[in-house]
Amino acid sequence: MKRLFITLCLIFFVFTAESTVFGRTYVTIGTGGVTGVYYPTGGAISRMVNKKSKEYGIKATVESTGGSVYNINAVLSGELEFGVAQSDRQYQAYNGLAEWSDKGPQKDLRAVFSIHPESITLIASQKSGVKSVAALKGKRVNIGNPGSGQLQNSKDVLSASGVSLNNLHTEQVKAVEAPGLLQDEKIDAFFYTVGHPNGNIKEATSGRIKVRIIPITGPGIDVLLKKHSYYAKAVIPAKFYPNAVDKDDIDSVGVKATFVASKNLSDEIVYAVTKEVFDNLDSFKKLHPAYAVLTRENMLQGLSAPIHPGALKYYKEADLVKYINPALVQ
C-alpha cells in the first residue's frame, strides 16, 4: 500500500504544471482546437524547447483547450505555464474588460511575444444568400464557443455592422464543429478568428454545400478599427480556398495571436522559450504558412500586457527592446 501511494504521488507530480521531477521542469502550453493554428504553434514551440531539454532542464507539453479566454485564465491560475491568446483578449484581460469586467484588471498577466496574424473569417452557404455581415439578419449563425476569442470578435463585428444578436438564431459551438453544421444545413454561417490557411475553413469550403467567404468591411467596421487599436485590416487570400465561391481575395479585419504567461512563472523558463523561438525563427516560419510573414520586429507588436522579465532579458541581449512599446517595459 505504501509503495502504491509513493507511485501515485510521483505520477501526480509529473503531470502537475511546472513540476520538477528528476531535475527536469515540466511546463504546459495551452493552445486551441487541434485543427486550428494555435495547436501546431504550441507544438512547434514545445519541440524547439524539448530539443534543448538537457541544457535547460525543461520538458514542454501541449494541451488542446477552448482557446484564448480559457488559456489566459489557466495561465493566471497556474494551471498552465504558457497560453496562446488573441491580442484583443490579452488587452481585455489586463484591463479588466469583457469576460474580466467582474474580476477586474488581471495585472499578473505578462506578454512574451506575438505570433501570426488572425483574420476574423465569416463563412456562409451560397444557398443562404448572405453576401455581407448585414445580411446575416434572421439567419442561423455560429458566433463562437464560450472561452474562445472569436466570440467577442463576432459580437464586435455584428454590432459594428448594425446587427443585433436578437436578429439572429445564434449557436455557440466550437469552431471544429461549425463546418459540419454548415454542410448539414443546420446553420447558415459561422465566424472563426484564425490564421490562414486553416483546416476547418478548407473543410467548410470543400463539401456538397457551396460556400463563400464574406467580406467584413464598411463604415461601421472603419469605426471599429479606430475605436480598438488591437484590430487591424486583414486580407484572406482566395488561393488558400479554391473550392469557395470567392475568386478574389477577401477583405476583413483581424487581430494577432500572442504568447502569454503569468508574472509568477520563473524568468529562466520564459527566457529559454523566448530564446529558442527567436534564435530559430527561420525554421519556425517554415512550419506553417501563417508564419511566413513573421519577423523579429513584428513579433513584438500587438502586445498590451507588460513584457515578462524572462523574455525582456533575451530582448535586451538581442537588441530588440527598441521594437517594444516602452509602456510595456517594466
N, C-alpha and C positions, 0 to 999 in steps of 0.2 A: 504493500500500500504506500509506503514511504517512497519507494522508487517510482511508482506511478505519479505521485504528487510532484516529485522533482522533474520528471519528464514533462508533465503538463505545464509546469512553471516555465521551463525552458522554451516550449512551443509558444507560450504566451508572450515572452519577451522578444522572441524572434520576430513575431508579427505585430508587435506594438510599435506605433510610429516612433521614429528616431530612437529605437532601442539599440543598445550596443551589446553585441554577442561576440565572444572570442576576438575582441579588439576591433570589430567592424561595426560601423553605424549604419542602420537601415533607415532609409527615407522613402517616402511615397509621394508620387506626383499625381495630383487629381487632374483628370482630363475632361472627357465628354463621351458621347456615343462612339462606338467603335468604327462607324462609317464616316465620321466627321474628320476634321483636320487636327483637332485637339489631341485625339488619341495617338496618332502617329507622331505628333510633335513631342508628346511626353515620352513615347517610346524611343525616339531619336536621341533625346537628351539623356535618358537613362542609359542607353547603350554607350554614349560617349563617356559618361561618368564611370560606368562599370568597367570600361577598358583600363581605367586607371585605379581600379578598386584597391589594389595592393598599395599604391602610392598614397591615396587619400584616406584609405580605411573606410570607404563609403560604398554601400550597396544600394542602388536605386531601383525601385519598382514602380509600376504604373497602375493606376486604378481608373476604370471607366466610371464616370459619375453623371449626375444630372446636369452638369455644366457650371457656368460662371458663379451664380449665387451660391450654389452648394459648395463649390471649391473655396470661395472666399470665406464662408462661414467655417468650413472644416479646417482651413489653414489657421484661422483665428482661434479656434478651439483646441488646436494641437492634434487633431485627428489626421491631418495631412501636413507635410512639411512645405510642399510647393503646390501651386494650382495654376491652371491656365484660365484666364478670365478676360472677358471683353473690357476694353478701355473705359467704356461708359460705366460698367459695373464697378470697376476699380474706383472711379471718381465718386459714384453714388455711395459706395460703402464708406470710403474715407471721410466723406462729408455728411454722412447720416441721412441720405435721401432714399427715395423709393422703398425697397424692402427693409432698409435700415432706419427708416424715419422714426420708428418706435424705440429702437435700441440706441439711437444717437450715433454720432461720428465714431467710426471704427479706427481709432488713432494708432492701433497696434499693427495695422496693415502696412506692408512695405512692398515697393516695386523692385523688381530685379532687372527686367528688360522687356521690351515689346517684341512681338514676333510678326506674323503675317497680317496683311490687311484682310478684313472680313466685310463682305458686301451683304446688305440686307436684301435678300432674294425672295421675290414673290412669284410663285408658280401657280398658274391657273389652267384648267382644262379649256381646250378650244370650244367645247360644247357650251361652256358657261357664258361665253360671250364677253368675258372680262378682258379689257384691254388697258385699264387704268386702275389705280387704287380706289378712286371714287366709285367705280363700277362694281365694287365688292358689296355694296348695299344689298341686303336681302339674301346674300349668298352664305354657303356653309364654308367657314374658314378656320383652319387650324392656326392659332396665333402663338403657339409655343407652350411647352410644359412649364409648370411652376419650378423655379430653380434654374431655369435656362436664361441665357442672355437675350434670345430673340423675343421673349415675351414682352419685355418693356420696349424693345425696338418696334415690334408690331404695333403696340399701343401708341407710340410716338408718331409713327408714320401714318397710322389711321387718323389720329387726332389732327395732325398737320394737314391731312387731305380732306378734312371735314366729314370723316366717317366715325360715327359713334359705335361703340360696342353693342349698343342697343339696336343698331341697324343690322347686326349680323347674327348668324347662327354659329356661335363660336365653339371650337374644340380646343382642348389644351393637352394634346398628346405629344410624346417625344418625336423629334424630327425623323427618327428612323422608321416610325410608323406611318408618317404622312404620305409618302409615295404610294404605298399600298392602298391607303384610303382613297387617294385621288384616282388611282387606276380602277378601284372597285366602285367608283362613282358615289362614295359616301361623303366626300367633301368636294367642293368646287375649287378650292385654292388653299395654299399654305405658305406661311412665311418661314424663312430659315436664314439666320445670320451665320455666314460661313465663308471660308476661303475656297477659292476655285482653282481647279476643277474639284468636284465633290461627288462621292459615290451615290448619295441619296438623290441628288439632282439628276445624275445620269440615269438612275433607276426610274425616276418620275418622268423623264423625257423619252424613255425608250419602250414604253408599253403600248398596249392597244389603244388607250385614250390619248389622243394628240393634245399636247400642252404647249403653252407659251410662257416665256419669262417676261413679266410685266415691268415696264419702266417705273421707277419711283422718282418722279420729277414734279415740277410745278411751283407756283408761287408760295404755297404753304410749306413745301419742302425747303425752299430757299430761306424762309423764316426760321425753320427748324435748324438749319445749318448755322445761321447767325446766332441763334439762341444758345446752342450747345456746342462748345468747342471740340468735344470728343467725336462729333460727327464730321464726315468729310465726303465730298463727291467720290463716287466709285464707278467703275465700268466693268461689266461682266462680259468677257469675250464669248461671242456666239460660237466660235470654233470649238469650245470645250463641250458643247451640247449640240452636235449636228442633227440629232433627231427632233429637236424642238422646232416649233413653227417659226421662231425668230431666225432671220438670216443675217441681221446686223447686230453689232454689239449693243448691249442694253445698259442704259444709264441708270445709276442707282445712287445710294448713299451707303456709307459703311463706318465701321469702327476698326480698331486693331485688337488682335489677340495679345494679351500681356501675360507675363510670368510673375507671380506674386508669392510672397512669403510673410511670415509674422516677424515682427522685430525681435521676438524671443528665440528664433532659430539662430544657431551659432554662426558666427561670422565665417568660420573655417569651412563649413558646409556650403554656404552661399558663394563664397569665393571660389571654391573648387568647381562648382557647377557653372558659374559665370565664365570662368577661365576656359573650361573645356568647350563651351559653346562658341565663344568669341575666337579662341585660338584655332578652332576647326570650322570656321564659318563656311568656307568654300565647300567642304564635304557636307555640311549640314544643308546647304542650299540645294544640293542635288537629290535630297531625299523626298522632296515633294514639289510639284510645280508652283504651289502657293508661296514657296520660299524664294523663288527666283529673284524677286525684287529686293531682297534683304541686303542691307549694308550695315556696317558697324554704327554709322551715324543714325540711320532711320530706326534702328533697334533701340535707340534711346529717346525716341519721340513718342507722343501719345500716352505718357505716364502722368499720373496725378497724385500718387502717394509718394512719400519720401523714399529715396533710394536706400535699400538695405546696406548697412555698413560693410558687409562682406563683399557685395557687388561693387560698392564705391571704391573699395581698396583696389580691386582689379582695374576699374576705370581710371583711377589716378595713375597706376603703373603704366597703363596703355595709352595715356594722354587722350582720354575720351571724355573727360569731365566737361570740356568746353561745349559738348553737344547736348548736355543735360540742362533742363530748366533750373536755373540757380535756386529757385524756391524749394526744389526737391532735394537739395544737398544740405544735409544737416551735420 
